[in-house]
């Protein structure tokens, strides 16, 4: 139970900081599980998802760092197609290392700025 509460505290702290400095930029939200990793670009002013990518439909082997890198490049391509170039990175309650960092680095290399 303590682990869940620490996760929730981190998630709320990150989300609050994002709201302060996001302005009108869309949010790149990342969620990871043991089997998959998901990323979506959300326009909070309208509450709509602009672009999304995940390992769910991919033929990659699980949610390892290579799969996260692929999702990062996929979300960057989908964002370009939707006309989004600048986002704020919402890591949720997840620490910025491993798969989350790999996704962020691949999205930056793909052309997203955050």
N, C-alpha and C positions, 0 to 999 in steps of 0.2 A: 504494500500500500504506500509506503514511503517513497518508493521509486516513482509511482504514478504522480504523487503530489509534487515531487521535484520536477518532473517533466512538465506538468501543468504550470508550475511557477515560471519555468524557463520560457514556455510557449507564450504566456501572457506578457512577460517582460519584453520579449522580442517583438510581439505584435504591437504593444504600446509604443515602443521606440519607433517602429515603422510608421505608425500613424502620424507621429510628430514630424517626421522628415520626408514622408512620401509625397506630399503635395497632390498633384494630379497624375502621378506616375502609376502604371499598373504594377501589380505585385506578382512576383514569381514565387509561388508556394511549392514547397517540397514536402513530400510524405514518403516515408520508407517503412517497409515491413520486412519480415524475414525472407519473404519470397520475391517481392517486387519493390520497385521504386517508381514514384509518380511525380510529375511536375505539371503545374498548370499556371498560366498567366491569367490573372483575375483583375478586371476593372472594377474596383470597389465603389466607384461613384454610381455605376449602373448595376452592380451586382452580377455581372455576366462574366463567363469564362471566355477569354479571347482565343487561347490556344492551349493545347494539352498534349502530353506525351507520357508514355509509361512503358515498362517492360512487359505489361500484361499481354499484349498481342504480338510482341516480338518473339523471335526464335532464339533469343539469347538464353544462356544457362543461368537462370536465377537473377538475384539482385546483387551481383558482385560489382567491383569497381569498374570493370570493363562495360558492364551493362549500364551503370550510372553515367559513364562517359557518353555512351550511345544516346541515352535519353537526353542528356544535356545538349548534344548537337542537334537532336531532333526537335527539341523545344525551341532552340535558336532559329532553326529553319522555319518552323511553324510561326514564330513571332515575326520574322521577316515577311512572310507571306501575308500576315495580318496587318502589317504596317507598324509594328511595335519595335522600337530600337532601344529605349531606355526603360528599365524596370527597377524596382527595389526587391532585394532578395529576402524572402521569408523562409528561414530554415525551420520554423515552428519551434518545437522544443528539442530538436535534434542538435547535437554538437556539430560544429563546423570542422569535420575531419572525415576521412574515409570516403564513403560513397557520396555524402552530401557535398564535400569539397570537390570531388571528381566531377559531379554534375555541374557545379558552379563554374569550374574552370573550363569545361567543355562548352558551356553556354557563352562564356566570355569569348572564347576562341571562335565561336560561331557568329559573333557579331553583336551580342547583347551587351549593353553597358549597365553596370550597377556598382 
